[in-house]
Amino acid sequence: MNGAMKAAWGLTVFVIVAGAVLWAVTGRNVFAVFIVLGVLTGVGAWFTGRIAPPPSRPGPDPTSEGHTP
């Protein structure tokens, strides 16, 4: 897991916990939006970590002998 993925998961946890705590403390339903946004961030991070880049196809080596520009 790279640094960007760790940051995304950290943001996810922070937003969900902050939303839950603020909703519990204030009793205002508007903080449920924080929980929803945190879950969406987590889903995005999960999908980003699951999608592999397409394999690169080897091409001619421009540094090899016999290469003409």
N, C-alpha and C positions, 0 to 999 in steps of 0.2 A: 504494500500500500504506500503510495507516494504522499508527499506533503499536502498536495491539493486535496486528496481524498480524506486525509486526516482532518484538514480544516473544514471540509464539507460536513463530515460526521460530527465534529465539535460544534459547528454552527447549528446543526440539526438538534442536538441534545440541548444546547443552550436555549434555543427558541422554544422548544417544547416545554422545558422546565420553567422558563420564565413565564410563558403563557399560563401554565397550570398554577404556578404560585400566585401570579397576579390575579387570576380568576378566583382563586380560593380566598385571597386576602380581601379583594375589593368586592367580589360578588357580581362584577360586571361581565356580562356575556361577550362583550367585544373582545376579550382576551382569548376566546376560543379560536379566533382568527390566527393567533400566534401558533396554536397547536396545529391547526390545519396547514399553515405555511411551513412549519417544521416538518410535518409528515411529508409534504410535497418535496421539500428539500432532500429528505432522506430517500425518497423514491427516486429522485433525480440522481442522487449520488450512487445509489445501488445500480441503476441502469447504466450510468456512465462507467462504473467499474466492471460491468458485465459485457459491454460491447467491445470486441477486439477489433483493432484496425485490420484492414485487409492485408494479406501477405504481399510483400513487395516482390516483384518479379525481377530476376537478375537480368541486367542488360549488358551490353558490351563494356569492357573495362577500358576507359580512355587512357589509362596509363600503360596498357599492355603494348608489347612490341607488335608492329604491323598495323597500328591504328593510324589512319590518315584523317586529318581534320577536314 
